[in-house]
């Protein structure tokens, strides 16, 4: 460095140090002020929280039996398993009081009415990590029989078409889809 550059270097270093020395107390006091205001609001929040009334107590009771939609006024369901951000599992029984094979299983809420009976989702497990894993079954109310048609690992399914004694199910799991044909 030559002498002119050295002089400019010392002048700018002096100015930089002067700016830092003058602004440091302002920045430090702003930080302390911010911490103090936060602490005061925290104390105020605690005080107001003590003054607030407790509110009504909620008593969780067992859910009641409700009519299962699209079941033709024959089936009713009772919620037994609710999966967070997911489907619900139900115990299903006949409304007419006839003992049924349905009481042994857990079903999803999807019910489709066909001439041959009712299509139901029979869950193979109620454990959240194992879902979705269920059988689509055909329930014949006249014979009280439950026949498994196919196993699907996806909650997004529907009957796309019915041709004579054959059903076509379409499913989509968010990334891939498929089609399953089963004979009735």
N, C-alpha and C positions, 0 to 999 in steps of 0.2 A: 504494500500500500504506500502510496506517496503521501506527502504531508497534507495536501488538500483533502484527500479522501479520509485521512485519519482525523482531521479536524471535523469534517461532516459526520463521521462515525461517532465521535465523542458528543457532538451537539445533539444528534438524534437519540443517542443512548440517554443523555441527560433529560431530554424532553419526554421520552418514554417512561423513565423512572419517575419523573415529576407527575405525569398523568396517573401512573399506578399509585403513587403515594397519596395523591389527592382523592382518587376515586375509591380506594380500598375501604376507608371508613364508611363511605356511603353504601357500598355494596354489602359490607358486613352488617351495618345497621338494618338494611332492608331485609337481609336473611333473618336476623333476630326478630324483627318486627313481624315477618311472615310466620315464624314459629310461634310467637306470642299470640297472634290472632287465631291461629289454628288451635292452640291450647285453650283459649278463652271460649271458642265455639264448642269445643269438645266438652268443657265443663258445663256450659249452658245446655247442651244436648242431654247430658246425664241428668241434670236437674229437671228439665222438662219431661224426661222419660219417667221420672219418679212421680210426677204429678198426674200423668195420664192414667185414666181408669183402665182397669185390667181388661175389660171387654167381656163378651159372652163366651162361655166355655162351650166347646163343641164336643158332643158325645157321638162317637162313631158307632152306628148300629149296623147290624148285618143287613145287607140289601134284601129287598123284598122280591118276590117272584113277579115278573112282568111278562106280558105277551111278547112272544118272539115275532118280529116283523116278517111279513110274507109267509107265515106258517098256516094261514087259513084258519085261524082261531083254534088250532089244535094243540100247539106247543107253547110252553112258557119257560122262561130262563131266569136264572139267578146268577149274578156276577160273583165269581169266586177268585178271579185272578186278573189284575190290571197291570199291564206292562207299561212302564214309563215310555212315553212317545211311541207307543205301539198298540197292538190289539188287546182285546179283552177276552178272557176265557169264561165260559158259562157252564153251569150245570143245567141240563134240559130235562123237562118232564112233560108228560101229557096233561092237559088241562082237565080231561075227563076223569082223572083219578085212577086210570088203569095202570097197574105196575108195568114198567117198561124197561127194556134193555138200555135205554138212553141214560139212566141214572148212574151207570157205571163209568161214564166217560166225561171228558171235558171237551166242549165244542166252541167254535168261534161263532160270531154273530151272523155270518153269511148263511142265509137259507134261501134255497131256490126250490120252487114248487114245480114238480113235473107230474104228468099223468101217472107215472109209476110210483111216485112217492116224493120224498123231500131230499134234496141234496144238502148235506151238512159237512162242515169242516170238523173232523175228529182229531183233536190234538194228540200227538204221540207223547208229548212231554209238556209240562207246565213250567219247566225251568227256562228262564230268559235266554241263557246262552245256547240252548238247543233249538230255539225257535228261529225261523219258521220251519216246522216239520209236522205236517199233518196229512191225514188221508181224507180224500173227498169220498164220502160214503153216501149210499142211497138208503134212506130209511123208508121201509114199507109199513105204514101204520096198521094195516089190516092183519099182517102176520107178525108184527112187532119184531122185524128183522132189520139188522144193520149190515149192509154189504159194502165192503171197501171196493171202490172203483179204481182209484189211482192215488199215488203219493206225490205231493207237490211240496217243494221247498220255497214257496213264495206266497205272500199274502195277497198279491195283486193277480187275481185270476177271474175268469168269467167263462160262461158257456157260450161259445161262439155260434154253434149250430147243432141241431138235432136232426138226424136223418134216420128214419125208421127206428131201429134198435141200437143206434150208435150216437154217442155224445162226443163233441169236440170241445176240449177245454183249451183256452189260450191263457198264458201267464207271462208276466214281465217282472223281473226282480230289480229293475233300475239300471242294469247294464246289459242284460241279455233277456231274450224272450224265447218262448217255445210254444209248441202245440202238442197236445196229447189227445189221442182218440181212444175211446173205450167202448166196449160193447155192454149194453144193458142186459 
